[in-house]
Amino acid sequence: MEAVYVTSFSADEPLSGLVVGDRPEPEVPEGWTTVTVKAASLNHHDLFSLRGVGLKEEQLPMILGTDAAGLDEDGNEVVVHGVISDPAWRGDETFDPRRSLLSERYQGTMAERVAVPRANLVPKPSSLSFAEAACLPTAWLTAYRMLFTRGDLKAGDTVLVQGAGGGVATALITLARAAGLQVLATSRDEAKRARALEIGAHEAFESGARLPVKVDAVMETVGRATWSHSIRSLRPGGKLVISGTTSGPKLDDAELTRIFFLQLSVIGSTMGTRDELASLVTMLDATGTRPLVDRTVPMAQAAEGFEAMAGGDLFGKIVFTR
């Protein structure tokens, strides 16, 4: 079957190990099933995999992709939850120390077919296209958990989204606005600030700009480049929810004095649960809110999408279709 996979790692030229070609049909363990993939979305996780983050040489070749929407073995339209937990685990699967994502321990979604646990399938409503549904399992689920589970935000709260443009950031803006939050956003790019306003931000500012109000919560995916601004933008008792560090994990100044003096909360958040994905799908179906698709690309031309993400040339999600 046709698949998009990694054959070697390179920190400097990650796309050098990317291949679109033939791979064996997926193995299907007991309790698992196969999904015929109609659409799979691209995430930074896939670029990290090409650099060797989270993978070892002995695992190669590895089919990339954590997200997909398609048809189950009975022809039902489904969304794939990409977090694979230990069969013995009970409760929130994001806390399972043995959890993994598709394309880490198991082959990923950028293929004609993918094998997943039956319990990881969520029904796809007809109101969502396959391309829109394929955006949900990583970026949009991460945003949903950040806002409503870990952040525990409610209508009327004020939230700052750092780094408008990427898949998680655009999901945060759209979901926060749909839930009745006051949404502020930042970006270094003027065009991306304008787009942030179009998709739901009430105000958009240059990165690092002084805000007109202190916010209840900051949604942080950038890390080092925006950390100090995030801490300084919070009201006393406010929350910073972080799910990524795209500008690097190390900090020159963690703003510890401000954190304890203002009694701020720094909250980590990773992915989400199958039940949260089902709730997210229901929310989109009920409200008419839709994922922002930057572009769709035939899976056979996957390198084009990877190049756009590596260069930061996107606003929303890149989706590979079949």
C-alpha positions in Angstrom: 0.0 0.0 0.0 1.1 3.6 -0.6 2.5 5.3 2.5 4.5 8.3 3.7 7.4 7.1 5.9 10.8 7.9 7.3 13.8 5.9 6.5 16.6 7.9 8.1 17.1 10.9 10.5 18.6 14.3 9.9 18.5 17.2 12.3 19.6 19.7 9.6 17.8 18.3 6.6 14.8 16.4 8.0 13.1 15.9 4.6 16.0 13.9 3.3 14.6 10.8 5.1 11.0 11.3 3.8 9.8 8.7 1.4 6.4 8.2 -0.4 6.3 4.6 -1.5 5.0 1.1 -0.9 4.8 -0.5 2.5 3.3 -3.8 3.8 -0.4 -3.9 4.9 -0.7 -3.2 8.6 -0.6 -6.0 11.2 -3.8 -6.2 13.2 -3.4 -7.4 16.8 -6.4 -8.8 18.8 -8.7 -6.1 19.7 -7.6 -3.9 16.9 -9.1 -3.1 13.5 -8.2 -1.3 10.3 -9.3 2.1 9.0 -9.2 3.0 5.3 -7.7 6.5 5.5 -9.4 9.2 3.6 -7.4 12.1 5.1 -4.5 12.5 7.5 -3.2 15.8 8.9 0.3 17.0 9.4 1.7 17.9 12.8 5.1 19.2 14.1 5.4 15.7 15.7 6.0 14.4 12.1 8.8 16.8 11.5 10.3 15.9 14.9 10.2 12.2 13.8 12.2 13.0 10.7 14.8 14.6 13.0 14.9 11.4 15.1 13.0 12.8 18.1 11.1 9.9 19.8 12.2 7.3 17.3 15.2 4.9 17.2 17.0 3.6 14.1 15.8 0.1 14.7 12.2 1.2 14.4 12.7 2.4 10.8 11.1 2.5 8.4 8.1 4.1 10.3 5.0 5.3 8.6 4.3 8.9 9.8 1.1 10.5 11.0 -0.9 10.6 14.2 -4.2 11.8 12.8 -6.7 10.3 10.4 -10.3 10.2 9.4 -11.7 7.4 7.2 -13.9 4.3 7.0 -13.9 1.4 9.4 -14.2 -2.2 8.3 -18.0 -1.9 8.2 -17.9 1.3 6.1 -18.7 3.7 9.0 -17.1 7.1 8.9 -14.7 7.5 11.8 -12.1 9.7 13.4 -9.0 8.0 14.8 -7.8 8.8 18.3 -4.0 8.6 18.0 -3.1 8.0 21.7 -2.4 4.3 22.2 -2.5 3.2 25.9 -1.5 0.0 27.6 -4.5 -2.5 27.4 -4.4 -2.8 31.2 -4.6 0.9 31.8 -7.8 2.4 33.2 -8.6 6.1 33.3 -7.2 9.1 31.6 -4.9 7.6 28.9 -2.7 10.7 28.8 -1.4 9.7 32.3 -0.5 6.2 31.2 3.4 6.0 31.5 3.4 3.4 28.7 1.2 5.4 26.3 2.4 6.3 22.8 1.2 8.0 19.7 0.6 6.4 16.4 3.9 6.6 14.4 6.0 6.1 17.6 5.6 2.5 18.6 3.0 1.6 16.0 2.9 2.5 12.3 1.1 5.8 11.6 -1.8 7.2 9.6 -0.2 8.5 6.4 -1.1 5.4 4.4 -3.9 3.7 2.6 -4.8 1.8 5.8 -3.9 2.1 9.5 -4.4 -0.4 12.3 -5.8 1.0 15.6 -7.5 -0.3 18.7 -11.2 -0.6 18.1 -11.8 1.6 21.3 -9.8 4.4 19.6 -12.5 5.1 16.9 -14.9 8.0 17.3 -17.9 8.3 14.9 -17.5 11.1 12.4 -20.7 13.2 11.9 -21.7 13.9 8.3 -21.4 17.7 9.0 -17.6 17.3 9.1 -15.6 16.5 5.9 -12.9 13.9 6.1 -10.3 16.7 5.8 -11.8 18.7 8.6 -12.1 15.6 10.9 -8.5 14.6 10.2 -7.4 17.9 11.9 -8.9 17.0 15.2 -7.0 14.1 16.9 -3.8 16.0 17.8 -3.9 19.8 17.3 -7.6 20.4 18.0 -7.8 17.8 20.8 -4.7 19.4 22.4 -6.4 22.8 22.3 -9.7 21.4 23.7 -7.9 19.9 26.7 -5.8 23.0 27.3 -8.8 25.3 27.4 -11.5 23.2 29.0 -9.9 20.4 31.0 -6.5 21.6 32.2 -7.4 25.3 32.0 -11.0 24.9 33.2 -12.0 28.1 31.4 -15.6 29.3 31.2 -17.5 31.8 29.1 -16.5 35.3 30.0 -12.9 34.5 30.9 -10.1 36.3 29.0 -7.4 34.1 27.3 -4.2 35.0 25.5 -3.1 32.7 22.7 0.6 33.0 21.8 1.9 32.5 18.3 -1.2 32.6 16.1 -0.8 30.6 12.9 0.0 27.0 13.8 -2.5 24.3 14.1 -2.9 24.3 17.9 -3.0 28.1 18.1 -5.7 28.4 15.4 -7.7 25.7 17.2 -7.3 27.5 20.5 -8.6 30.8 19.0 -11.5 29.2 17.3 -12.6 27.0 20.2 -12.2 29.7 22.7 -14.4 32.1 20.7 -17.0 29.4 20.2 -17.1 28.9 24.0 -17.7 32.5 24.7 -14.2 33.5 25.9 -12.6 36.9 25.3 -9.7 36.0 23.0 -6.4 37.9 22.5 -3.7 36.6 20.2 -0.2 37.4 19.3 2.0 36.9 16.2 5.2 38.4 14.8 3.5 38.4 11.4 1.0 41.1 10.5 -0.9 38.9 8.0 -1.3 36.2 10.7 -2.6 38.7 13.2 -5.2 39.7 10.6 -6.2 36.1 10.1 -6.4 35.6 13.8 -9.0 38.3 13.9 -10.9 36.7 11.1 -11.2 33.3 12.8 -12.3 34.7 16.2 -9.7 36.7 18.1 -11.2 39.9 19.5 -7.8 41.6 19.4 -4.4 40.7 18.0 -1.0 42.1 19.0 2.6 41.9 18.0 4.6 39.3 19.9 5.7 40.8 23.2 3.4 43.8 23.1 1.9 45.2 26.2 -1.7 44.1 26.5 -4.6 46.4 27.5 -5.7 44.0 30.2 -4.3 41.2 32.3 -5.7 37.9 31.3 -7.2 35.0 33.2 -5.1 32.4 31.3 -2.4 32.1 28.6 -2.3 29.2 26.2 1.4 28.6 25.5 2.9 26.4 22.7 5.9 28.5 21.8 8.1 28.3 24.9 11.3 30.3 25.3 10.4 33.1 22.9 7.2 34.0 24.5 7.5 32.7 28.1 8.3 36.0 29.9 5.5 37.8 28.0 3.1 35.0 28.9 3.9 35.3 32.7 3.8 39.1 32.7 0.4 39.1 30.9 -1.4 37.1 33.6 -3.6 38.6 36.3 -2.8 37.6 40.0 -3.9 34.0 40.4 -3.9 33.4 36.6 -3.0 30.3 34.8 -0.4 29.5 32.1 -1.3 26.2 30.2 1.6 24.9 28.2 1.6 22.0 25.6 4.6 22.7 23.5 7.9 24.5 23.2 8.4 25.1 19.4 11.0 27.8 20.1 13.1 25.5 22.3 12.8 24.0 25.8 15.4 26.0 27.7 14.6 29.3 29.5 16.9 32.2 30.2 14.6 33.4 32.9 11.7 31.3 34.2 10.1 34.4 36.0 10.0 32.4 39.2 9.7 35.4 41.5 6.6 36.7 39.6 5.1 33.2 39.6 5.2 32.7 43.3 4.5 36.3 44.3 1.4 36.6 42.0 0.4 33.0 42.9 0.3 32.0 39.2 -0.3 28.4 38.1 1.8 26.8 35.4 -0.1 23.8 34.0 1.2 21.1 31.6 -1.1 19.6 29.1 -0.5 16.8 26.6 -2.9 15.6 23.9 -6.3 14.4 25.2 -8.5 11.4 25.8 -10.8 9.5 23.5 -13.8 10.9 25.5 -12.4 14.4 25.1 -12.1 13.8 21.3 -15.7 12.6 21.2 -16.8 15.7 23.1 -14.8 17.9 20.7 -16.5 16.3 17.7 -19.9 16.8 19.3 -19.1 20.5 20.0 -18.1 21.1 16.4 -21.2 19.3 15.1 -23.5 21.3 17.4 -22.0 24.7 17.0 -21.0 24.6 13.3 -17.4 25.5 14.3 -14.9 24.1 11.8 -11.2 23.4 11.8 -9.2 25.8 9.6 -7.5 23.9 6.8 -4.6 25.8 5.4 -4.4 23.5 2.3 -5.1 19.9 1.2 -2.4 18.0 -0.6 -2.6 14.6 -2.3 -0.7 12.1 -0.1 1.5 11.2 -3.0 2.8 14.8 -2.9 3.4 14.8 0.9 6.8 16.5 0.6 5.1 19.7 -0.4 3.2 19.8 2.9 6.3 19.0 5.0 8.3 21.7 3.3 5.5 24.3 4.0 5.4 23.3 7.7 9.2 23.3 8.0 9.3 26.8 6.6 6.4 28.1 8.7 4.4 28.8 5.6 0.9 27.9 7.0 -2.1 29.2 8.9 -4.1 26.3 10.1 -3.7 22.6 9.3 -2.1 20.9 6.3 -4.1 17.8 5.3 -3.1 14.9 3.1 -5.9 13.4 1.2 -6.5 10.1 -0.8 
